[in-house]
Amino acid sequence: MKLLQGLNPEQRAAVELPARSALILAGAGSGKTRVLTTRIAYLISTGQTNPHSILAVTFTNKAAKEMKTRLSSMLPVNINSMWIGTFHGLCNRLLRAHFREANLPQTFQILDSGDQLSAIKRVMKAQNLDPEKFIPRDIQNFISGNKEQGLRAHEVEAYDQFTQRKVEVFAEYDVQCQREGVVDFSELLLRCYELLSRNQALREHYQERFKHILVDEFQDTNPLQYRWLKLLAGKNNSLFAVGDDDQSIYAFRGANVGNMQELLSDFHVENVIKLEQNYRSHGNILDAANALISNNKNRLGKNLWTSENGGEQLRVYEAETDVDEARFIVEEIQELKREGVNLTEMALLYRSNAQSRVLEHALVSAGLSYRVYGGLRFFERQEIKHTLAYLRLMENTDDDNALLRIINFPTRGIGARSIEQLQEAARINNTTLWDAAARAGGKVTAFVGLIESLRSGIVGLPLPEIMEHVLHHSGLVAHYESEKAVASKRREAEERLENMNELINSATLFVHENEDDSLTAFLTHASLESGEHQAGDGDDALHLMTVHAAKGLEFHTVFITGLEESLFPHQNSIDNNDLDEERRLMYVAITRARRRLYLTFAQRRMLHGQTHYSRVSSFMRELPEELLHWITPRVSISRSFQAGSYETNSYAKAFNAVPMEKAPPAPSAMWRIGQRVFHQKFGEGVVTGSEGSGTEGRVQVNFKRAGSKWLALEYAKLEAL
């Protein structure tokens, strides 16, 4: 059959499965989209079903469009007769068809995020809730999060009075939406699920119609999405699920990797086919990914392989500092460019958005064009622009744009009407907004007082301390810290706080690199970096992105940066003693590379404006030594390292010497700056300095729990890790 030509044996077995529920474990780069679309075309071409009986669910409109395009080239049928789309898109289609049964008007409208927030604010105003105490966006996340768990307001447990008030807003918000004939995105799926649950005739109609339900990226489904699929599948239909438990990295969005195990038992799945042949990467890259992910518990299990050769070893670079790491990466990019690799074929991946700042600075300095994929460039991020607006207004009170940005952020009760009156007063008197604000009363006067207090508070402070002072005394840090208390906002708030700390690091680096280290000079620098080298559409540009944003993409060359303990894996996962999802994230990062993969980390990294000593990521220990090629640092050793017994490539030597878990105690002469050690009382640490030698000497160790300690070599009793 022509349709099946070119499929490997496992792909073909998946396509030709009988009409029973199945799970296809599709590894990275194994051709899962081809299998899914060919399965649909095969079912129709062989007469087992018709287009009318197909329901295919994806997670993005882009994926749905690609599926339709491929099917159009395979089948001489009207693709539009099939139901192919995202969960939200398909639920919208079903609710439109049955608006009366769903208790909705025929022309119901869908609220986007901004419209939903406005609707919530109206409810809060009617209930006389203080927006400073009950932050509208927090309540928006509270409502959406509960809906995505399948909960209505009356089903949410309120453990305290504060939560009870949010539940009351939730309930009244639903009443208001019903009255106005509108739904938000979370409502689409929940309303559709409720409709099918209570309406037996309608449920049986769609169960009879959709004999074949196919789901892409099944590992990303949340509990409500899985319940919706189970309702439609009923007892007799086949659920053909394609997914990869090793690439389940969206728990923070509610994804439940356990749905894959539940599928096996709920649908009595007998057919589990593993797509393990990879068509993307060279063998060494896949071997590294397999070795890493084998450390995870409760996997369904598979092993990627390729018919291609092993290719290059993974290149490992140990930098002295994060700045040196960025410099090395830029040099390698320039060399690759000379070899004919386009910038668009290269990607820089990092665990946290805050890490992009040092990389962006190095790229701008080198004149390399880049694009931040799935996010904003560092100086364009909301929290950075807010901070810079405070600094700009403190430096120049005539800056109306800066004033408008921060006059009510964080929220201080200055509403839109007050701002309009301020603008009108400035227009009538031909003055700046600051002059008009100085003559206003109430909360506007308090804002003026805050800016004046900030201005007087930074007199004589060095630039990094100016940043820290403004971040804390403006209320920005407190605002984002309060958002961390909201489960659905925690991850975003943590990233914003990390970015603000990175702004302090940026100021510290600026002081070291520039003779003019004034606030005015730094603000000019920030403006230039935010505007230069922004790649246009179609330009050859390097890709910068978090590992989360990289899922589904592939590149000739990939740099995985910041491979240090507490960065990658992230400290939150270490604290929770749960590294499985972090390891899956690292697995995703590795499998983005086709031909060349760099793994980089730094011995020292600037955090909160101060230098901190780092430990190499524990994930590095899980990669087979024979797959790694350690690159000697190109940079000269700084004085602080020359003063001690530091040796270049200390981590590489630790890897090559003995297994890290079984290293014998080292004599005092062997202690090197950057070396990981263990002390019976203080625990794990990193050597950061030394004085003298033998029984007369001492060593400085920065312990993870106990902080920095000087220990006499004669009595230190340290063990190498």
N, C-alpha and C positions, 0 to 999 in steps of 0.2 A: 504494500500500500504506500503510495507516494507520500502521504501525510507523515508516515513514520520514518521516512528515510533520514539518516543523519542522527537519529537518536541513539544514545548508548543503551546497553541492555537494561540498566536500572530505570532510565527514563522511559524506555518503551514499556517495561513492565508496569510502571505507574500509569501510563496512558491507557493501557489495555486492561486494567483491573476490571473485574465484574462490578456491577452496580450495587456495591455495598460500601459502607462507610470505611474510610481509609485515612491513614496519617502518612504523609510524605515528609520525611526528615530531609530537608534540602539544605545542604551545606552552602557556605559562601561561595559564590561563583560557579554553582553547579547547574545553572540553567533552569531554575524553578519557574520563571515566567513562561519559558518555552513549554515546559511540561504542563502547566496549568491551561494555557491557551490550546495546546495540541489535544489535551484531554477533552476540552469542550468540542473542538472541531471533530474529534474522533467519535464522540457519542452521537453527534448529529449525522456525520457522514455514514456511519454504520447503521443508521435507522433506530438506534436504541432510545432516542428521544428527539424532541424538536426544539427549536430555539425558544419557543414559548415556555418551556419547562425548565429553563436554565436560570439560576440565580447565582451570580458571581460577586463576591464581596472583596473589596480592597480597602486600603487605609488612606489613600490619597487620590485626588482627582487625576493627577498625572499618571498614576499606575492604571487607573480605570481607562483612561484615554489610550494608553499604550496597548492595553489588552484588546480594546475594540479595534484599534488599527491593525494589530496582528491577525485578529480573527477575520477582518474584512479581506485580507489577502489570502486566507485559507478557505473561506466558504462563500459560495454564491447565494447567500441568503441576506435578508435584512437584519443587520446586527442590532438595530434599534428595538427589535421585538424581544430581545433578551434583556433581563434586568441585570445590568452590570454597573456597579458604582460603589461608593463608600457607604459605611453604615448610616451616616447622616443623610446622604443623598437618597438611599433606598427607602429609609423611613419617611422622608419628606414625600417621596412618590406615593407610598402606600397611604399616608395620611391625607394627601390631596384626593386620592381616589375614594376615600371613605371618611370625608370630613364630618358628615353628620354623625356617624357612629362614634367618631372620636370627640364629638362635642366641640367642633371647631367651625368657624365660618368658612365658606368656600374659598374666600380670598385671604385666608390668614397669612400674616406676615412673619418673617423670621428676624428676630433681633440679633444684630451683631454685638460684639463685646461692648462697644461704646454705647449703643442704644440700651443694652441691658443695664449697664451701670447707671444711666440716666433714669431708667425706670425704678431702680432700687432707691436712688436718691429721693425720688418723689414719695415713695412709701415711707422712707425714714423721716422726711419732712412732715408728712401727715401724722406720724407717730411721735413727733417732737424729740427725735433722737439726736444727740450731740454728735456731729460727724467727726469731732476730734477724738471722742471716746469710742464710738462705733464707726470705724473707717469703712466707707462704702465699698471699696475694692475688696476688703476682707470679707464682707458679707456676700459680695458677688461670688467669691471663691467658695465660701461656705455653702451657698445654695447650689452651685454647679457641682461641687464635689459630692454632695449628698445625692443629687439626682443621678450622677454617674454610678453611684452605688445602688441605685434603684430605690432610694428612700424619698418619701414625701415628708412634708413638715411634721405631720402628726406621728411619724415613725422615728423621728430623730430624738435620741435621749438627750435631755438637757441636765447636765450635772450641776450647773450653778445658774445664778440669776442672769449673768452676762450671756451665757449660751441661750437661755430661755428667751431673752430679747431678740437674739438673732433668729431663733426659730419663729418668733412672732412676725418678724419682717419677712421671712421665707413664706409663711402662710399667707400673709397679706399680699405679697408680691405675686403669688400664684393666682390669687383672686383678681388682682388688677390685670394681669396678663389675660386671664379668661374673659374678663369684661371687655377688654380692648381688642380681643381676637388676635393676639400675638403669641409666639413661642420663641424660646431661646434654643441654642443648639443642643444643650443637654436635654431639654424637654422633648426634642424630636424622637430620640431613642426611647426615653422612658414612656412617653405617651403612646408610641407605637407598640411597645411591649405590653403595656396595660390593656390596650385595645385588643390585641390578640389573645391575651390571657382570659379576659372576661367574655369575649364574643366567640363562642364555640363554632358557630356556623362560618364565620369569617376565617377563623383559624383553620378549620378543616378545608375550606376552599383553597387557601394558599398552600396547605400541606399537600393537597391533591395536585395543585398546579406545579409547584417546584419540586420535581422528583429528584433533581440533581442540584445540590448546593455546594459551591466551591468557594473556599476561603483562602486568601493570600495572607502571608505574614501572621499566621494563626497565633504565634507566640506573643503577639502584641495585644491580643484581645483582653478586655477587662471582664469582670464577673457578669455585668449586665449584658454586654455584647454576646457572651457565651450563652446566657439564658435565652436571649432573643433567637439565637441560632437553633438552640434545642427546641424551642417552640415551633419554629418553621419546619424543622426536620421531622418532628413527630417520631413515630415508631417505625415508619416504613421507608422514609427517604434516605438517600445516601448523602453523607457529609464528607466531602473530599477536602481535607485540610492540609495545606502546605505551610510548613514553618520550620524553624530551627531554634530549639531551646538554647543552643549555645550563643544565639544572638538576641536573647531577650534582655534588653537594656532599658526598658521604660517603666520600671516599677513605680517611679516617681509620678508617672501619669496614670497610674492605676492598673497597668498591664499585669496580668497574673500568669506567670509561666506554668503554674500548676494546672491551668486549663488543658494543657496537652495530656497530662496524666489522666485528668478527669474524662477527657474525650475517649481515651482507650477503654475505660471501664463503662462509662455511660452508654457508649454506642457499640460495646462488645467488638472493638476493632480487632480483626484478625490480620489485616494487611498493613504492615508498617514497612515501607520501602525507604531505604536510605540512598540519597543521591550524594555520593562521596567524591565523584570525579570532578575536579575543579578545572575550569577552563580559563582561569584568570592569572594565577600566580605560579612562579617557579617553585620547585620542590622544597628548597631550603626554607622558604617563607611558610609553606604549608606545614612542614615538619615542626617548625617553631610553634605555630599556632596549635597543632595537635598536642604537643608536649605540654604547653601551658594549660589548655582547657581540660586536660586529663586530670588535673588536680581538683576539679569541681566535683561536688557530691550530687547525687540524684540526677545524673544525666541520663537521657535516653540512649546516648552513645553513638558516635560515628567517627570516622577517621578520614580526613581529606587527603586526596592523592591526585597526582597529575601525570599525564603521559610525557610531559616535557622534562627537560633535565633539571638538575638541582639548582643551577644558576649560582648567583653570588651568595657568599655568606652575608649574614646581617651585620651591618657596620655599626659598631658601638663606639660612641665618643664620650669620654669622661672629661667634662670641662671644669675649670677651676671655679667659675662663677656663671650665673645666668647670662651675664653680658658676653662672656667668652663663648658660651653655648650658642647664643644668637649669632655671634661673629663667625663661628665655624660653619653654621648652617648657611649663612649668606655666601661664604666662600665656596661651599660645595654646590650651591645653586648656580653660582656664576660659572663654575667649572662644567656642570652638567649642561648649562646653556651653550657653552662653547662647543660641547660635544654634540649639540644638535637636539637636545631634549627641550621642548617648548615649556615655558613657565606653566601653562595651563595643564600640563601633564604631571605637575608636582604639587604635593600638598603638605602643609605643616599642621600636625594634629596636636592638640593639647587637651588635658583633662578639664581645665577650668578656663573660662573666658579671660580671667585676669592675667593669665600667662601670655596673652597675645601682645601686651604692651611692649615688653622688651623686644619681642620679635618684630613688631611693627616699626619700632624705632630703628632697628638695624636695617630693615628693608628700605625705609625712607632714606636713611643715610647713604645707602648703596645705590639709590635711584632705581630700585626694582619695583615694578608695578605689581600690586596684589589686590585681592578681593577677599573680604571676610564673608564666608559662605554661611548662610543661616543665622546671621547675627550682625551686629554693628561693629564698626571699627572702634578702638578703645575710646578715643576722645569724642565719639558720637553717642556713647551710651548714656542713658537717662541720668543715672546717678553722678556720672562724671560731669555732664553738662550742668546739672544743678550745682555741684560744688564749684565749678568754674564761674558760674553766674554770681555766686556769693563773692568770690574773689574779684571778679570784674567790677561789681558794684562797689565793693570796698575801695578798690583802686580808682574808680571813676564813677561818682554818683550820678553823672549825666547819662549813664548807659541805661536807657529806658527798656531795651530788650532784656537785659539782665534783671532789672527790677520786676518786670512783668512775669518772668519765669519763676521767681522765688518768693514773691510777695505773699503767696498763700501755700508755699510748700517748704517744709511740712505744713499740713493744714493748721491755720491759726485763726479761722473764723472770718476771713476777709473774702466775702462773696463776690460774685460777678457784678452785682449792682454797685458795690462799693468801688470796685476797680473802674467801672464805667464812669462813675462820678469823679474819680481821681483824674481820668483821662480828659474829661470835659473841663475840669478846673484848670488843668495844664494848658489845654487849647485856648481857653478864654484869656488866661493871663500870659500866654506865650512863654511858658516856663517848661522845665523838665518835670517828669513825674516825681522825681525826688523832691523838688522844691514844693510841688503841690502836696506831697505826702507830709512834708515837714509842717505844713499848716493845717493838715487834717487832724481829726481827733480819734479817740477810741483805739481800736486794734491796729489801725494804720500807724498811729503814733508809736505804738509798742514795737512795730516792725522797724521803724526808723531808729528807735532806741537800740534794738538788737544789732543793727548794722553798725551803729556808732560804737557799741560795746565791742563788737568784733574788731573794728578798726583800731581801737585803743589797746585791745588785748594782744595784738601781734607786733606792736612796736618793739623793735630790737630783736625779734625772733629770727632764727635762720629759716630758710624757705621750707624745709621738711616740717619743722615745728609749726609754721604758719598753717600748712595743710592740716596737720593733726588738730590744731586749735579750732580751725573753722569747721572741720567735720564734726567735732564733738559739740561745740558750743552753738552751732546753727540748728541742731536738732536732727540733722540728717542721719547720723549713726543711730540715735534713739528710735527714729522712725522705722528704719529697716530692721533694727533689732526687734521691734514690736511685731513686725510682719513675720518674723521667724516663728512666732508663737502660733501662727495659723498654718496648719499642716499643709494645705494646698499651696501656700506661698513660701514655705520654708526654703526650698531649694533655690528659688529665684532670689529671695532676700539674702541668702548666704552668698550667692554670686555677686550681688550688688555690693555687699560689704567687702568682699575680696577685691573687687574692682577699686573701691575707694581706698583700701589699704595700698593697692598697687599705685595709686596716684601719689601717695607719699613716697613710694620707691622711685617713681618717675622724677619727683622733685629732688630726691637725694642724688640720683644719677646726673641730673641737670646741673646741680651745684658742682659736681666733680668735673664735668665736661666743659663748663663755660666760665669765662672770666666774669661776665655780667650775670650774677645769680640773683638778680632782683625779681620781685613778683611780676613786674611789668614784662621783663624779658621772658619769664616762664610762660606767661599768658600768651605772648606772641608766639613762642615755640609751640604751644598747644594748638593754637589756631592754624599754624602752618602744617603741623603734622596731621590735623584732621582734614585738611583740604588737598594735600599733595598726593600724587600717585594713585588717586582713586581710579581704578580701572573702569573703562566704559564697556558697554555691551559689545561682545565680540573681540575685545582686546586680549592679547596674550598676557595673562596675569596669573601669578601664583595664587593658590587657594590656601586660606587660613581658616581653620574651623575646629570646633570641639569634636571629640570622638563621637559624641551622640549625633552631631550633625552630619558626620561622614558616612553613617550607615547607608548602604545601598549604592555608594559611589566607589570608583576605582581609579587608580592613578599609576603611571609608570614608576614614579618614585614617591615614597612617603617618608616623612620625618616624624617619629613619635617623640615628643619633647617632654622634658620635666619628669623623667622616670625616677622619681624619688619617693621614698616612704612619706606618707601623709599628703603628697600631691597626687600620686598615681601608684598604688591605691590611695583613695581619698581618706583623710583622717576620720570622717564620719563612719565609714565602713570599718576602719580599724577599731574604732571605739565600740562599735556594735558587734565586733567579732564575726562579721559576715562579709567575706571577700568574694563570694561567688559572682555577684553581679558585676563587681569591679573587674574580676577576671574575664567575664564575658565581654566587658567593654574593651579590655586589652586585646582579646581575641578578635573583636571587630576591627580594631585599629590595625593589627598585623595583617589581616586578610584584605585590607584595602589596597595593598601594594602588589603590583604585577611583577616588576623586575628588580627593583632595588629598595631596600628598607634600612633606614637609619634609626638607631635607638640612642637618644642622648639624655644626659643628666649632668647636674652640676654639684660640686662639693659644697659650694656656698651659694646661697640665694638670698636676695634681699626681701625681707618680709617686714611689714609695718615700719619701713624706713630704716631697719637695722639688719645687719648681716647675720644670717643663721646658717649653721653647718648642717648639711643634709646627709642622709643615708640613702644609698641606692635602693631602688624599689625591690621589694621582695619578689616581684614577678620576674626580675632578671635571673634569680636563682633557679627558676623553673624552666629556663631555656637551655637546651643542651649546649655544652661548651663548644662542641665541634661545629656548630652552626654559626658561631660568632667570630667576627674579626674585629679585634680591639684596635682602635686608632690612637696613636700617641698624640697627646695634645700639641697643637701647633704653637700655642701661646707661651710666652716666657713665664717662669714661676715668680709670683709676687714676693716681696720682701718678707711678708708675714709667714709665708710657707718656707722660704729659704732659711729662716731663722731656726726652724725645727728640723726634724729628721724625715721630712716629706720626700716621697719618691713619686715620680710621675706614674700615672696609670695604676694607682694603688688598688683600685677595685678590680682591675683586670688581673693583677698579680694575686689578689685574694682568691679570685675565681680559679686561676690556674694552679695555685699551690695545693690546696686541700679542700675537701668538701666543707662548705661554710658552716654546716651544723656540727662538724666534728673537728674543728680547728683546735690544735693543742695550745696550752698556755704559751704565750710568747715572752721571751726574755726582754728586759727593759730596753736593750739596744734595738729591738725590732719595732718599737712603737713609732708609727708614722702619723703625721697629721692627715686627717681624713679617714683613719682606720676605725672600723667598728669594733667595739669592745664590750665586755660584760663584767660587772662588779656585783659580788654577792649581795651587798647592801643597797646599792643605788640602781642596779639593773643595767639596761642597755644604754650605750652612749657612743659618742664619736670623739676621737682625739682631736683637740683644737690647738694645742700648743705644748711646748716642752722647754725645760731649762736644765742645763747640766747633763750629767750622764752617770750611770752606775748608781751606787748608794748615795751619791751627793745630789742626784738630779731629782726632778719632779715633772709630772705630766699633767696637763690640763685636759679635762674631759667634760664635754657638754652632755649630761645625762638627760634622757627623754623625760623622766619623772622628777629628778632631783635638781635639774639645772646644772650650771657650770661649777666644777670642783677642781681644785689643785690637789694632787695626790703625790706623796713621796714615793719614788720608784722602789725604794727598799721595802715599803709596806703596801704597795698598791694592790697586789693580788688581782690583777686584771687578767681576763682571758680574751683572746682574739675571737671574733665572730667571722 
